[in-house]
Amino acid sequence: MNPNEHQADEQTRDGRRERGLNRLTPEERYQRDPMFHALVTMLRGAIARADYTPTEIREAAMLAAIMYEMGRPARPVLMREGDPEWP
């Protein structure tokens, strides 16, 4: 696939796009994805009202992502005899 082409959006059962399949720029997502558009609009409003600085929003988003990942159960690692890491 040409890196400048984008895969078609795939719909989930509830009608929202499958997030892992789209390779759109942030501007394209803002134009095409209503949920992403709403999030950007909300954040712009918070910055305009001086509720949060752009740095605080970036830090909060990163912390939320880290907290989410840390709360997920670890995926089991399956090893087979003969694998290079086999004890």
C-alpha positions as CSV (number, residue, x, y, z in Angstrom):
1,M,0.0,0.0,0.0
2,N,1.2,3.5,-0.9
3,P,2.1,5.4,2.4
4,N,0.0,8.3,1.1
5,E,-3.1,6.2,0.8
6,H,-5.4,5.5,3.7
7,Q,-7.3,2.3,4.4
8,A,-11.1,2.6,4.4
9,D,-12.6,3.0,7.8
10,E,-14.1,-0.2,9.1
11,Q,-17.3,0.1,11.2
12,T,-17.7,-1.7,14.5
13,R,-21.1,-3.0,15.7
14,D,-21.9,0.3,17.4
15,G,-21.1,2.3,14.2
16,R,-17.9,3.8,15.5
17,R,-14.7,3.4,13.5
18,E,-12.2,0.8,14.4
19,R,-9.4,3.0,15.7
20,G,-6.5,0.7,14.8
21,L,-7.3,0.7,11.1
22,N,-7.3,4.3,10.2
23,R,-4.0,6.0,9.3
24,L,-5.2,9.5,8.9
25,T,-3.4,12.7,9.9
26,P,-4.8,14.5,12.9
27,E,-6.3,17.1,10.6
28,E,-8.0,14.4,8.5
29,R,-9.3,12.7,11.7
30,Y,-10.6,16.1,12.9
31,Q,-12.5,16.5,9.7
32,R,-13.8,12.9,9.4
33,D,-14.2,11.5,12.9
34,P,-17.0,13.2,15.0
35,M,-15.6,11.8,18.3
36,F,-12.1,13.1,17.6
37,H,-13.6,16.4,16.5
38,A,-15.5,16.7,19.7
39,L,-12.4,15.9,21.8
40,V,-10.3,18.5,19.9
41,T,-13.0,21.1,20.3
42,M,-13.3,20.4,24.0
43,L,-9.5,20.7,24.5
44,R,-9.4,23.9,22.4
45,G,-12.1,25.4,24.7
46,A,-10.2,24.4,27.8
47,I,-7.0,26.1,26.5
48,A,-9.0,29.2,25.4
49,R,-10.6,29.5,28.9
50,A,-7.1,29.1,30.4
51,D,-8.4,26.0,32.3
52,Y,-5.3,24.1,31.2
53,T,-2.2,24.8,29.2
54,P,-1.2,22.7,26.2
55,T,1.6,21.2,28.3
56,E,-0.8,20.2,31.0
57,I,-3.1,18.5,28.5
58,R,-0.2,16.6,26.9
59,E,1.0,15.5,30.4
60,A,-2.5,14.4,31.4
61,A,-3.1,12.5,28.2
62,M,0.3,10.7,28.7
63,L,-0.5,9.9,32.3
64,A,-3.9,8.6,31.4
65,A,-2.4,6.3,28.7
66,I,0.2,5.0,31.2
67,M,-2.4,4.4,33.9
68,Y,-4.6,2.6,31.4
69,E,-1.7,0.3,30.3
70,M,-0.6,-0.4,33.8
71,G,-4.1,-1.5,34.8
72,R,-4.3,-4.0,32.0
73,P,-3.4,-7.6,32.8
74,A,-0.2,-8.7,31.3
75,R,-0.5,-10.9,28.2
76,P,0.9,-14.4,28.8
77,V,4.1,-15.3,27.0
78,L,3.9,-18.7,25.4
79,M,7.2,-20.4,24.7
80,R,7.8,-23.6,22.8
81,E,10.7,-26.0,23.2
82,G,13.3,-25.1,20.6
83,D,12.6,-21.3,20.8
84,P,15.9,-19.4,21.2
85,E,14.7,-18.1,24.6
86,W,13.7,-21.6,25.9
87,P,15.4,-22.2,29.2
